[in-house]
Amino acid sequence: MSAGQDTVRKDLLAACDEVREDAGDSPGQGEPSLVALPGSTEQAAAVMRVAAAHELTVVARGGGSRLSWGTPPARGDLVVDMSRLAAVREHAAGALVARAQAGARVAGTA
């Protein structure tokens, strides 16, 4: 890990309680990415502030069920993995309304 990447990692750890090095499953080309896993919307916002301060390109990853859709980004310095933000905040079955966080998965999706 380069000195610059070490600084970014420390700043991300101050913003969010879980940061890891990319395991090769994130989009993008070039050097390995860092993966931040915020546990709250406040942490997600803090991670984005760190990314902006370090001029990082960000790739958001929700539940991970549709990673193959669309054109992969040319560069991805930081993956913000939203899987820890998986709560269903509201469900009104009769009105066909559901409000969920970005990492929530729908039953039957892979």
Backbone as JSON, one array per atom type, in Angstrom:
{
  "sequence": "MSAGQDTVRKDLLAACDEVREDAGDSPGQGEPSLVALPGSTEQAAAVMRVAAAHELTVVARGGGSRLSWGTPPARGDLVVDMSRLAAVREHAAGALVARAQAGARVAGTA",
  "N": [[0.85, -1.18, 0.0], [0.61, 2.17, -0.9], [2.0, 5.29, 0.38], [0.17, 7.37, 0.02], [-2.2, 5.95, -0.35], [-2.36, 4.75, 2.13], [-2.87, 6.96, 3.76], [-5.38, 7.71, 2.78], [-6.81, 5.43, 3.51], [-6.67, 5.6, 6.34], [-8.1, 7.99, 6.74], [-10.58, 7.17, 5.76], [-11.2, 5.18, 7.63], [-11.6, 6.77, 9.85], [-13.96, 7.89, 9.15], [-15.74, 5.82, 8.82], [-16.56, 2.65, 10.17], [-15.66, 0.28, 9.01], [-13.34, -0.74, 6.69], [-11.83, -2.12, 3.88], [-9.37, -3.76, 1.78], [-9.82, -4.12, -1.72], [-11.17, -7.15, -2.89], [-10.99, -8.0, -5.43], [-13.47, -8.12, -6.6], [-14.69, -5.84, -7.38], [-15.76, -3.24, -9.66], [-13.83, -1.59, -12.26], [-10.59, -0.46, -13.36], [-7.0, -0.82, -13.1], [-5.08, 0.13, -10.2], [-5.54, -1.65, -7.07], [-8.67, -1.21, -5.45], [-10.09, 0.46, -2.59], [-12.49, -0.6, -0.21], [-15.22, 0.68, 1.34], [-17.44, 0.19, 4.01], [-20.04, 1.54, 5.08], [-22.03, 1.91, 8.05], [-24.18, 3.43, 8.56], [-26.27, 6.15, 7.41], [-25.05, 8.53, 8.0], [-22.35, 7.78, 8.24], [-21.94, 6.99, 5.59], [-22.18, 9.46, 4.29], [-19.96, 10.75, 5.42], [-17.91, 9.17, 4.38], [-18.16, 9.83, 1.67], [-17.41, 12.51, 1.8], [-14.7, 12.23, 2.46], [-13.83, 10.92, 0.14], [-14.25, 12.96, -1.75], [-12.46, 14.9, -0.77], [-10.03, 13.66, -1.3], [-10.15, 13.4, -3.98], [-11.19, 11.04, -5.2], [-12.46, 8.52, -7.38], [-15.67, 7.13, -7.18], [-17.44, 4.13, -6.75], [-20.57, 2.94, -6.26], [-21.98, 0.24, -4.5], [-24.73, -1.7, -4.11], [-26.88, -4.11, -2.98], [-25.52, -5.97, -4.43], [-26.6, -7.57, -6.4], [-26.84, -7.02, -9.1], [-24.41, -6.56, -10.43], [-23.32, -7.0, -12.93], [-24.73, -5.51, -14.73], [-24.91, -2.89, -17.1], [-22.28, -0.67, -18.29], [-19.02, -1.25, -17.19], [-17.22, 0.86, -14.92], [-14.41, 2.9, -15.92], [-12.53, 3.51, -14.08], [-12.06, 2.99, -10.62], [-11.56, 4.11, -7.64], [-12.54, 3.88, -5.07], [-14.82, 1.76, -3.58], [-18.03, 1.98, -2.41], [-19.64, 0.07, -0.39], [-22.82, -0.8, 0.19], [-24.02, -2.8, 1.63], [-24.33, -3.13, 4.39], [-26.26, -1.34, 4.96], [-29.13, -2.22, 4.97], [-31.75, -2.13, 5.81], [-35.32, -2.33, 5.88], [-37.31, 0.34, 5.78], [-39.96, 1.12, 5.59], [-43.04, -0.49, 4.89], [-45.8, -0.87, 3.09], [-47.99, -2.93, 2.28], [-50.57, -3.04, 1.12], [-50.67, -0.68, -0.33], [-48.67, -1.09, -2.07], [-46.08, -0.15, -1.51], [-42.75, 0.3, -0.62], [-40.06, 1.26, 1.37], [-36.69, 1.29, 1.43], [-33.26, 0.82, 2.46], [-30.17, 1.28, 0.61], [-28.72, -1.14, 0.45], [-30.52, -3.18, 0.76], [-31.99, -6.31, -0.01], [-34.07, -7.95, -2.39], [-36.24, -10.63, -1.96], [-35.41, -13.63, -3.59], [-33.64, -12.61, -5.44], [-30.37, -12.65, -6.82]],
  "CA": [[0.0, 0.0, 0.0], [1.42, 3.37, -0.99], [1.79, 6.25, 1.46], [-1.07, 8.07, -0.26], [-3.32, 5.04, -0.1], [-2.42, 4.57, 3.58], [-3.54, 8.15, 4.29], [-6.79, 7.59, 2.42], [-7.39, 4.37, 4.36], [-6.83, 6.15, 7.7], [-9.21, 8.95, 6.7], [-11.83, 6.4, 5.63], [-11.48, 4.52, 8.92], [-12.13, 7.79, 10.75], [-15.32, 8.2, 8.7], [-16.58, 4.62, 8.76], [-15.9, 1.66, 11.03], [-15.14, -0.89, 8.3], [-12.69, -0.48, 5.4], [-10.94, -3.23, 3.51], [-8.84, -3.69, 0.43], [-10.64, -4.81, -2.7], [-10.87, -8.57, -3.06], [-11.04, -8.3, -6.85], [-14.84, -8.24, -7.1], [-15.26, -4.54, -7.66], [-15.5, -2.78, -11.01], [-12.77, -0.62, -12.46], [-9.3, -0.92, -13.86], [-5.86, -0.18, -12.45], [-4.65, -0.29, -8.86], [-6.63, -2.16, -6.23], [-9.53, -0.23, -4.79], [-10.48, 0.28, -1.2], [-13.92, -0.8, -0.06], [-15.76, 1.21, 2.6], [-18.74, -0.39, 4.33], [-20.68, 2.36, 6.1], [-23.1, 1.27, 8.8], [-25.27, 4.39, 8.73], [-26.24, 7.19, 6.38], [-24.05, 9.52, 8.43], [-21.05, 7.27, 7.84], [-21.88, 7.05, 4.12], [-21.91, 10.86, 3.95], [-18.58, 11.03, 5.8], [-17.06, 8.49, 3.38], [-18.19, 10.63, 0.45], [-16.59, 13.71, 2.03], [-13.3, 11.79, 2.34], [-13.58, 10.68, -1.29], [-14.15, 14.26, -2.42], [-11.23, 15.55, -0.33], [-8.89, 12.98, -1.93], [-10.45, 13.34, -5.41], [-11.33, 9.64, -5.57], [-13.67, 8.11, -8.09], [-16.45, 6.27, -6.29], [-18.41, 3.21, -7.31], [-21.48, 2.48, -5.21], [-22.44, -1.14, -4.66], [-25.86, -1.93, -3.21], [-26.95, -5.49, -2.52], [-24.62, -6.78, -5.23], [-27.33, -8.52, -7.24], [-26.84, -6.64, -10.52], [-23.1, -6.0, -10.73], [-22.97, -7.16, -14.35], [-25.54, -4.62, -15.56], [-24.31, -1.63, -17.52], [-20.87, -0.61, -18.65], [-18.19, -1.08, -16.0], [-16.47, 2.12, -14.91], [-13.01, 2.81, -16.34], [-11.69, 3.67, -12.9], [-12.8, 2.93, -9.37], [-10.63, 4.22, -6.53], [-13.21, 3.52, -3.84], [-16.15, 1.14, -3.66], [-18.84, 2.17, -1.2], [-20.48, -1.12, -0.31], [-23.97, -0.43, 1.01], [-24.68, -4.01, 2.13], [-24.68, -2.99, 5.81], [-27.45, -0.49, 5.01], [-30.09, -3.13, 4.34], [-33.02, -2.11, 6.54], [-36.57, -1.9, 5.25], [-37.8, 1.41, 6.65], [-41.42, 1.21, 5.53], [-43.65, -1.44, 3.98], [-47.26, -0.76, 3.06], [-48.33, -3.94, 1.28], [-51.81, -2.68, 0.42], [-50.39, 0.43, -1.24], [-47.53, -1.5, -2.89], [-45.0, 0.8, -1.24], [-41.67, -0.13, 0.28], [-38.94, 2.21, 1.46], [-35.59, 0.5, 1.95], [-31.92, 1.37, 2.27], [-29.52, 0.89, -0.65], [-28.21, -2.51, 0.47], [-31.59, -4.17, 0.97], [-32.16, -7.26, -1.1], [-35.42, -8.44, -2.61], [-36.22, -12.09, -1.94], [-35.36, -14.27, -4.89], [-32.6, -12.04, -6.31], [-29.02, -13.12, -6.51]],
  "C": [[0.9, 1.23, 0.0], [1.1, 4.31, 0.17], [0.48, 7.01, 1.27], [-2.28, 7.21, 0.03], [-3.47, 4.78, 1.4], [-3.13, 5.75, 4.23], [-5.03, 8.1, 4.0], [-7.47, 6.56, 3.31], [-7.63, 4.88, 5.78], [-7.99, 7.13, 7.76], [-10.56, 8.23, 6.58], [-12.2, 5.71, 6.93], [-12.0, 5.51, 9.95], [-13.59, 8.1, 10.4], [-16.28, 7.02, 8.86], [-15.84, 3.5, 9.47], [-15.4, 0.41, 10.31], [-14.63, -0.5, 6.92], [-11.79, -1.66, 5.12], [-10.39, -2.99, 2.12], [-9.71, -4.53, -0.47], [-10.19, -6.25, -2.85], [-10.96, -8.97, -4.53], [-12.44, -8.4, -7.41], [-15.49, -6.89, -7.4], [-14.91, -4.09, -9.07], [-14.34, -1.8, -11.06], [-11.48, -1.27, -12.88], [-8.2, -0.29, -13.01], [-5.58, -0.74, -11.07], [-5.83, -0.79, -8.04], [-7.38, -1.04, -5.53], [-9.63, -0.52, -3.31], [-12.0, 0.14, -1.18], [-14.32, -0.28, 1.32], [-17.15, 0.63, 2.8], [-19.4, 0.43, 5.43], [-21.83, 1.62, 6.76], [-24.27, 2.2, 9.06], [-25.19, 5.41, 7.6], [-25.24, 8.28, 6.73], [-22.64, 9.07, 8.04], [-20.89, 7.31, 6.32], [-21.56, 8.47, 3.66], [-20.46, 11.22, 4.28], [-17.6, 10.38, 4.83], [-17.02, 9.31, 2.1], [-17.4, 11.93, 0.61], [-15.11, 13.38, 1.92], [-12.94, 11.58, 0.87], [-13.41, 11.99, -2.04], [-12.84, 14.96, -2.05], [-9.99, 14.96, -1.0], [-9.08, 12.81, -3.44], [-10.49, 11.9, -5.93], [-12.56, 9.44, -6.43], [-14.36, 7.07, -7.21], [-17.4, 5.4, -7.1], [-19.27, 2.72, -6.16], [-21.92, 1.06, -5.54], [-23.54, -1.36, -3.63], [-25.83, -3.34, -2.68], [-26.08, -6.44, -3.32], [-25.3, -7.73, -6.2], [-27.26, -8.2, -8.73], [-25.5, -6.02, -10.93], [-22.74, -6.08, -12.21], [-23.77, -6.24, -15.27], [-24.76, -3.36, -15.91], [-22.83, -1.77, -17.86], [-20.04, -0.43, -17.39], [-17.42, 0.24, -16.06], [-15.01, 1.89, -15.32], [-12.08, 2.87, -15.14], [-12.57, 3.6, -11.66], [-11.83, 2.93, -8.2], [-11.23, 3.68, -5.24], [-14.56, 2.91, -4.15], [-16.84, 1.41, -2.34], [-19.87, 1.06, -1.23], [-21.6, -0.83, 0.68], [-24.66, -1.63, 1.65], [-25.04, -3.94, 3.61], [-25.89, -2.08, 6.01], [-28.58, -1.23, 4.31], [-31.45, -3.14, 5.03], [-34.18, -1.72, 5.63], [-37.19, -0.91, 6.21], [-39.32, 1.5, 6.7], [-41.92, 0.15, 4.57], [-45.16, -1.33, 4.13], [-47.75, -1.67, 1.94], [-49.56, -3.56, 0.47], [-51.6, -1.57, -0.6], [-49.25, 0.11, -2.2], [-46.36, -0.53, -2.76], [-43.99, 0.16, -0.29], [-40.58, 0.92, 0.22], [-37.81, 1.47, 2.15], [-34.26, 1.21, 1.71], [-31.27, 0.71, 1.05], [-29.05, -0.55, -0.68], [-29.27, -3.58, 0.65], [-31.74, -5.05, -0.26], [-33.62, -7.68, -1.18], [-35.33, -9.96, -2.65], [-36.24, -12.63, -3.36], [-34.33, -13.68, -5.83], [-31.25, -12.56, -5.87], [-28.0, -12.21, -7.11]]
}
